[in-house]
Amino acid sequence: MNVLVFFAIDDNKRLGPNVVFYNIFKNLWGSGPDSVGRGSFSNKNDEFKFVIVYRKGYIENEKKDFVDYFYVNFYDYFHFVIEVSKIYSLLRRKYKGWRIKFFYPKPMLLPFNVDQYAFLYDLPMEKIFLGKSINDLKKEFVFKKLVWKNMKKLFTISYSSFCDIKGITGLDNLDWFYLGVDRDVFRVIPDYKDYLRRIFEERGIFFNWDYFFAPVGKIWFRKNVLNLVKAFNNFRKHIRSNVKLVMTANNLNDKNEYIDSVKSNSNEDIVFLSGLNTEEMVYLYNGCLGVIFPSLYEGFGLPILEALACKKNVLFSDIKVFKEIYPDNKWIFNPLSVEDISNCLLNFYNEKGFLENSRILDRDIDKFSWRSVVENIIMKVKE
């Protein structure tokens, strides 16, 4: 019998540290589209009880009576350990004889005699594009490996990222499974135009054009935004229609050289949006001509699944993990070649009938479900 303690202690929006933990919780407590039902794992043979340790960003009305919740407030690691010690003592008294296990969104290690798990999504492989060698990367991970090796298990989120991490670190406690897409949230919306127009107009943008959507999130080097901007500028020179590139960019006002380069190469055909909520993202997927995902490296590729769930074609980089997720995709480009990205956009745009969705993919993506993620976690922490 197990008590699985999730540490949702980051400061991001809503409950969890990221979209992964949030969707895991939704499906554990029975409100997700692929949900395992109301507390079904905790009720099934009484094998599991669930605990969520959270810091802030939690929505109170989402609490469920079959989950124990503990709020922690701390300023440093020392105070955090003290807070968790109190929780640990309470859990040992309440669940006497049960095995207590800790699960973190990212690798950390607390000084308790419990099995400890975490996601290790990927490594900073983009540094290889900046001149780092594999040996350089290994040296950077010397201290982190001490933490990683002492955890019961680390989970990565694709076979490609598993191979990358395993090859560089040699970790024996590494495992993997795919992430999921919320099919109730990311969906086809037939009447999207009025809401979509409002998204832009609320941000002072007069919306009367077609667009490609690039949900990059942040302008980082590995997101390859600069090459995409340059390629889109080339693409626009070859078409007469009013087509723009719309990108999510939540760090556009940060000060660094790469962001400055992106800005200096952008023009009125490049539209940056920030502060979008999930529903607004869904409408942007629905309204676009196609979705562009130009990264140099990713551990997974949630925007690919989100685009497909909205029945949109996706154009993406020729990297292992993207082809693992969607091996049948026709629209693939070399992310290091501005010309190749531009040609892929142009070929896609000129494909007859694509505006009428005649080539929109209807691929079965059922294997990418949050129910599957939850089942994998439960199965693997029982081992």
C-alpha positions as CSV (number, residue, x, y, z in Angstrom):
1,M,0.0,0.0,0.0
2,N,1.4,3.3,-1.1
3,V,1.0,7.0,-0.3
4,L,2.1,9.0,-3.3
5,V,3.0,12.6,-2.5
6,F,3.1,15.1,-5.4
7,F,5.1,18.2,-4.8
8,A,3.4,21.0,-6.8
9,I,5.6,23.7,-5.4
10,D,6.5,25.8,-8.4
11,D,5.0,29.3,-8.8
12,N,3.3,28.8,-12.2
13,K,-0.4,29.2,-12.9
14,R,-3.1,27.0,-11.4
15,L,-2.3,24.0,-9.3
16,G,0.8,22.5,-10.5
17,P,4.3,23.4,-11.5
18,N,3.5,22.9,-15.2
19,V,0.9,21.5,-17.6
20,V,2.2,17.9,-16.9
21,F,1.4,17.8,-13.2
22,Y,-1.8,19.7,-13.7
23,N,-3.2,17.2,-16.2
24,I,-2.0,14.3,-14.0
25,F,-4.0,15.7,-11.2
26,K,-7.1,16.3,-13.3
27,N,-7.1,12.6,-14.4
28,L,-6.3,11.3,-10.9
29,W,-9.2,13.1,-9.4
30,G,-11.7,12.4,-12.1
31,S,-12.2,15.6,-14.0
32,G,-10.1,14.9,-17.1
33,P,-11.4,13.7,-20.5
34,D,-9.5,10.5,-20.2
35,S,-10.0,10.3,-16.4
36,V,-9.6,7.1,-14.5
37,G,-12.6,8.1,-12.5
38,R,-13.2,9.7,-9.1
39,G,-10.3,8.5,-7.0
40,S,-10.4,5.1,-8.7
41,F,-6.8,4.4,-8.0
42,S,-7.2,5.3,-4.3
43,N,-10.3,3.1,-4.0
44,K,-8.9,0.1,-6.0
45,N,-7.8,-2.4,-3.4
46,D,-6.8,0.5,-1.3
47,E,-3.4,0.4,-2.9
48,F,-2.8,4.1,-3.3
49,K,-3.6,7.3,-1.4
50,F,-2.7,10.6,-2.9
51,V,-1.3,13.7,-1.3
52,I,-0.6,17.1,-2.9
53,V,1.9,19.5,-1.4
54,Y,1.5,22.9,-2.9
55,R,2.9,26.4,-2.5
56,K,0.6,28.8,-4.3
57,G,-1.3,29.1,-7.5
58,Y,-3.8,26.5,-6.4
59,I,-7.5,26.9,-7.1
60,E,-9.4,26.0,-3.9
61,N,-12.5,24.8,-5.5
62,E,-10.6,22.1,-7.3
63,K,-9.8,20.2,-4.1
64,K,-11.1,16.7,-3.9
65,D,-12.1,14.8,-0.7
66,F,-10.1,11.7,-1.6
67,V,-6.8,13.7,-1.7
68,D,-4.8,15.1,1.2
69,Y,-3.6,18.7,0.7
70,F,-0.8,20.5,2.5
71,Y,0.1,24.1,1.9
72,V,3.8,25.0,2.4
73,N,5.3,28.4,2.6
74,F,9.1,28.7,2.6
75,Y,12.0,30.9,1.6
76,D,14.9,28.4,1.2
77,Y,15.7,24.7,1.1
78,F,16.3,24.5,4.9
79,H,12.8,25.8,5.7
80,F,11.3,23.7,3.0
81,V,12.8,20.6,4.7
82,I,11.4,21.6,8.0
83,E,7.9,22.1,6.5
84,V,8.1,18.7,4.7
85,S,9.3,17.0,8.0
86,K,6.0,18.1,9.6
87,I,4.0,16.7,6.7
88,Y,6.0,13.5,6.7
89,S,5.3,12.9,10.4
90,L,1.6,13.5,9.9
91,L,1.4,11.0,7.0
92,R,3.4,8.4,8.9
93,R,0.8,8.6,11.8
94,K,-2.2,8.6,9.5
95,Y,-1.0,5.9,7.2
96,K,0.9,3.7,9.6
97,G,2.5,0.8,7.7
98,W,2.0,2.3,4.3
99,R,5.0,3.1,2.0
100,I,5.4,6.9,1.5
101,K,6.7,8.0,-1.9
102,F,7.6,11.5,-3.1
103,F,7.1,12.7,-6.7
104,Y,8.6,16.0,-7.9
105,P,8.1,17.9,-11.2
106,K,11.8,18.2,-11.5
107,P,14.7,16.4,-9.9
108,M,15.4,17.3,-6.3
109,L,16.3,15.1,-3.3
110,L,14.9,15.5,0.3
111,P,16.6,13.9,3.3
112,F,13.9,11.3,4.0
113,N,13.9,7.6,3.9
114,V,11.3,7.3,1.1
115,D,11.4,6.4,-2.6
116,Q,11.7,9.6,-4.6
117,Y,10.7,10.1,-8.2
118,A,10.8,13.0,-10.6
119,F,10.5,14.0,-14.3
120,L,13.8,14.7,-16.1
121,Y,12.3,16.0,-19.3
122,D,15.5,16.6,-21.3
123,L,19.0,18.0,-21.1
124,P,20.2,21.3,-22.5
125,M,21.1,19.6,-25.8
126,E,20.8,23.0,-27.7
127,K,24.2,23.8,-26.2
128,I,25.7,21.5,-28.8
129,F,24.5,24.0,-31.4
130,L,26.4,26.7,-29.5
131,G,29.7,24.8,-29.7
132,K,29.5,22.6,-26.6
133,S,30.7,19.1,-26.9
134,I,29.2,16.0,-25.2
135,N,32.1,15.9,-22.8
136,D,31.4,19.5,-21.9
137,L,27.8,18.6,-21.1
138,K,28.9,15.6,-19.0
139,K,31.0,17.9,-16.9
140,E,28.1,20.2,-16.3
141,F,26.1,17.3,-14.8
142,V,28.6,16.0,-12.3
143,F,26.8,17.5,-9.3
144,K,23.3,17.0,-10.6
145,K,24.1,13.3,-11.3
146,L,24.7,12.8,-7.5
147,V,21.0,13.8,-7.0
148,W,19.8,11.9,-10.1
149,K,21.5,8.6,-9.1
150,N,20.0,8.7,-5.6
151,M,16.4,8.9,-6.8
152,K,14.4,5.8,-7.1
153,K,13.4,6.6,-10.7
154,L,13.5,9.5,-13.2
155,F,10.9,9.7,-15.9
156,T,11.5,11.2,-19.3
157,I,8.8,11.9,-21.8
158,S,9.8,10.3,-25.1
159,Y,12.0,7.4,-26.2
160,S,14.3,10.0,-28.0
161,S,14.9,12.0,-24.8
162,F,15.4,8.7,-22.9
163,C,18.1,7.7,-25.4
164,D,19.8,11.2,-25.2
165,I,19.8,11.3,-21.4
166,K,20.8,7.7,-21.1
167,G,23.6,8.1,-23.6
168,I,25.1,11.1,-21.9
169,T,24.5,10.3,-18.2
170,G,24.5,6.5,-18.1
171,L,21.8,6.6,-15.5
172,D,20.4,3.2,-14.6
173,N,17.2,4.5,-12.9
174,L,15.8,6.2,-16.0
175,D,12.4,5.3,-17.5
176,W,10.1,6.9,-20.1
177,F,6.6,7.3,-21.3
178,Y,4.7,9.7,-23.5
179,L,2.7,12.7,-22.4
180,G,-0.9,13.3,-23.4
181,V,-3.2,15.9,-24.9
182,D,-6.5,17.0,-23.3
183,R,-9.0,16.2,-26.1
184,D,-11.8,18.1,-24.3
185,V,-9.7,21.3,-24.3
186,F,-7.8,21.0,-27.6
187,R,-10.6,20.4,-30.1
188,V,-12.2,21.6,-33.3
189,I,-14.3,24.8,-32.8
190,P,-16.4,25.5,-35.9
191,D,-17.5,29.1,-35.0
192,Y,-14.2,30.5,-33.9
193,K,-13.9,33.8,-35.8
194,D,-15.6,36.3,-33.5
195,Y,-13.8,35.1,-30.4
196,L,-10.5,35.0,-32.4
197,R,-11.0,38.6,-33.5
198,R,-11.6,39.6,-30.0
199,I,-8.3,38.0,-28.8
200,F,-6.4,40.3,-31.1
201,E,-8.5,43.4,-30.7
202,E,-8.2,43.2,-26.9
203,R,-4.4,43.6,-27.5
204,G,-4.8,46.5,-29.8
205,I,-4.3,44.5,-33.0
206,F,-6.7,44.9,-35.9
207,F,-7.3,41.4,-37.2
208,N,-8.2,41.0,-40.9
209,W,-5.6,38.5,-42.2
210,D,-4.7,34.8,-42.4
211,Y,-1.8,33.5,-40.3
212,F,0.5,30.7,-39.4
213,F,0.7,30.0,-35.7
214,A,4.0,29.2,-33.9
215,P,3.3,28.4,-30.2
216,V,6.9,28.7,-29.1
217,G,6.0,30.1,-25.7
218,K,9.3,31.8,-25.0
219,I,12.0,33.2,-27.3
220,W,14.9,30.9,-26.5
221,F,17.7,29.8,-28.7
222,R,16.5,26.2,-28.8
223,K,13.1,27.4,-30.0
224,N,14.8,28.6,-33.1
225,V,12.7,31.7,-33.3
226,L,15.3,33.8,-35.2
227,N,15.6,31.3,-38.1
228,L,11.8,31.1,-38.3
229,V,11.4,34.9,-38.4
230,K,14.0,35.2,-41.2
231,A,12.4,32.3,-43.1
232,F,8.9,33.8,-42.8
233,N,10.2,37.1,-44.2
234,N,11.6,35.2,-47.2
235,F,8.3,33.3,-47.6
236,R,6.3,36.6,-47.6
237,K,8.3,37.9,-50.6
238,H,6.9,35.0,-52.7
239,I,3.2,35.4,-52.0
240,R,0.7,38.2,-52.6
241,S,-1.8,37.4,-49.9
242,N,-1.8,39.1,-46.5
243,V,-0.5,36.3,-44.3
244,K,1.2,36.8,-41.0
245,L,3.2,34.8,-38.5
246,V,1.7,34.8,-35.0
247,M,3.9,33.7,-32.1
248,T,3.4,33.2,-28.4
249,A,6.3,35.1,-26.7
250,N,6.0,35.6,-23.0
251,N,9.5,37.0,-22.6
252,L,9.6,39.5,-25.4
253,N,10.5,42.3,-23.1
254,D,13.5,40.5,-21.5
255,K,16.9,41.9,-22.2
256,N,19.2,39.6,-24.0
257,E,21.1,39.4,-27.3
258,Y,19.0,36.7,-28.9
259,I,15.7,38.4,-28.2
260,D,17.1,41.6,-29.6
261,S,18.1,39.8,-32.8
262,V,14.6,38.4,-33.1
263,K,13.1,41.9,-32.7
264,S,15.4,43.5,-35.2
265,N,14.6,41.0,-37.8
266,S,10.8,41.2,-37.3
267,N,8.4,43.5,-39.1
268,E,4.6,44.1,-39.3
269,D,4.1,40.6,-40.7
270,I,5.3,39.1,-37.4
271,V,2.8,39.3,-34.5
272,F,3.9,38.5,-30.9
273,L,1.2,37.6,-28.3
274,S,1.8,37.1,-24.6
275,G,-0.4,36.3,-21.6
276,L,-2.7,33.9,-23.4
277,N,-4.8,31.5,-21.5
278,T,-5.5,27.9,-22.7
279,E,-8.8,28.7,-24.3
280,E,-7.3,31.5,-26.3
281,M,-4.6,29.1,-27.4
282,V,-7.2,26.7,-28.7
283,Y,-8.9,29.4,-30.7
284,L,-5.5,30.4,-32.2
285,Y,-4.9,26.8,-33.2
286,N,-8.4,26.7,-34.9
287,G,-8.0,29.9,-36.8
288,C,-4.5,29.4,-38.3
289,L,-3.5,28.1,-41.7
290,G,-1.0,25.7,-40.1
291,V,1.1,25.3,-36.9
292,I,4.9,25.8,-37.1
293,F,7.2,24.1,-34.5
294,P,10.8,25.0,-35.4
295,S,12.8,23.9,-32.4
296,L,16.3,22.7,-32.5
297,Y,15.7,20.4,-29.6
298,E,12.8,19.3,-27.4
299,G,12.2,16.5,-24.9
300,F,8.7,16.0,-26.4
301,G,6.4,18.2,-28.4
302,L,3.0,19.0,-26.9
303,P,2.1,21.6,-29.6
304,I,2.2,18.8,-32.2
305,L,-0.5,16.9,-30.3
306,E,-2.5,20.1,-29.6
307,A,-2.4,21.0,-33.3
308,L,-3.5,17.5,-34.4
309,A,-6.3,17.5,-31.8
310,C,-7.6,20.7,-33.4
311,K,-7.3,19.0,-36.8
312,K,-4.5,21.3,-38.0
313,N,-1.5,20.5,-40.1
314,V,1.8,21.0,-38.4
315,L,5.1,21.9,-40.0
316,F,8.1,21.0,-37.8
317,S,11.8,20.5,-37.5
318,D,13.6,17.5,-38.7
319,I,14.5,16.3,-35.2
320,K,14.1,12.8,-33.7
321,V,11.4,13.4,-31.1
322,F,9.1,15.2,-33.5
323,K,9.3,12.3,-36.0
324,E,8.8,9.8,-33.2
325,I,5.6,11.5,-32.2
326,Y,4.3,12.0,-35.7
327,P,6.2,9.9,-38.2
328,D,3.8,10.4,-41.1
329,N,4.2,14.1,-41.3
330,K,4.8,15.5,-44.8
331,W,5.9,19.0,-43.7
332,I,9.4,18.7,-42.3
333,F,12.3,21.1,-42.6
334,N,15.9,21.5,-41.6
335,P,15.8,23.9,-38.6
336,L,19.3,25.2,-39.3
337,S,18.4,26.2,-42.9
338,V,16.4,29.5,-43.3
339,E,15.9,28.6,-46.9
340,D,14.5,25.1,-46.1
341,I,12.1,26.5,-43.6
342,S,11.0,29.1,-46.1
343,N,10.5,26.5,-48.9
344,C,8.5,24.3,-46.6
345,L,6.2,27.2,-45.8
346,L,5.9,28.0,-49.5
347,N,5.2,24.4,-50.5
348,F,2.6,24.0,-47.8
349,Y,0.9,27.3,-48.8
350,N,0.8,26.4,-52.4
351,E,-0.6,22.9,-51.8
352,K,-4.0,22.9,-53.6
353,G,-6.9,22.6,-51.3
354,F,-5.2,22.9,-48.0
355,L,-7.2,26.0,-47.1
356,E,-10.3,23.8,-47.4
357,N,-8.8,21.3,-44.9
358,S,-8.7,18.6,-47.6
359,R,-5.3,17.5,-46.3
360,I,-5.9,18.0,-42.6
361,L,-4.7,15.0,-40.8
362,D,-7.2,12.7,-39.1
363,R,-4.6,10.7,-37.2
364,D,-5.5,8.5,-34.2
365,I,-3.7,10.1,-31.3
366,D,-5.4,8.1,-28.6
367,K,-2.1,6.7,-27.3
368,F,-1.2,10.2,-26.2
369,S,-3.7,10.4,-23.3
370,W,-3.3,11.7,-19.8
371,R,-5.1,8.5,-18.6
372,S,-2.1,6.6,-20.0
373,V,0.3,8.9,-18.2
374,V,-1.4,8.3,-14.9
375,E,-1.6,4.6,-15.4
376,N,2.1,4.5,-16.3
377,I,3.0,6.5,-13.2
378,I,1.0,4.2,-10.9
379,M,2.4,1.1,-12.5
380,K,6.0,2.2,-12.3
381,V,6.0,3.6,-8.8
382,K,4.6,0.2,-7.6
383,E,7.6,-1.6,-9.0
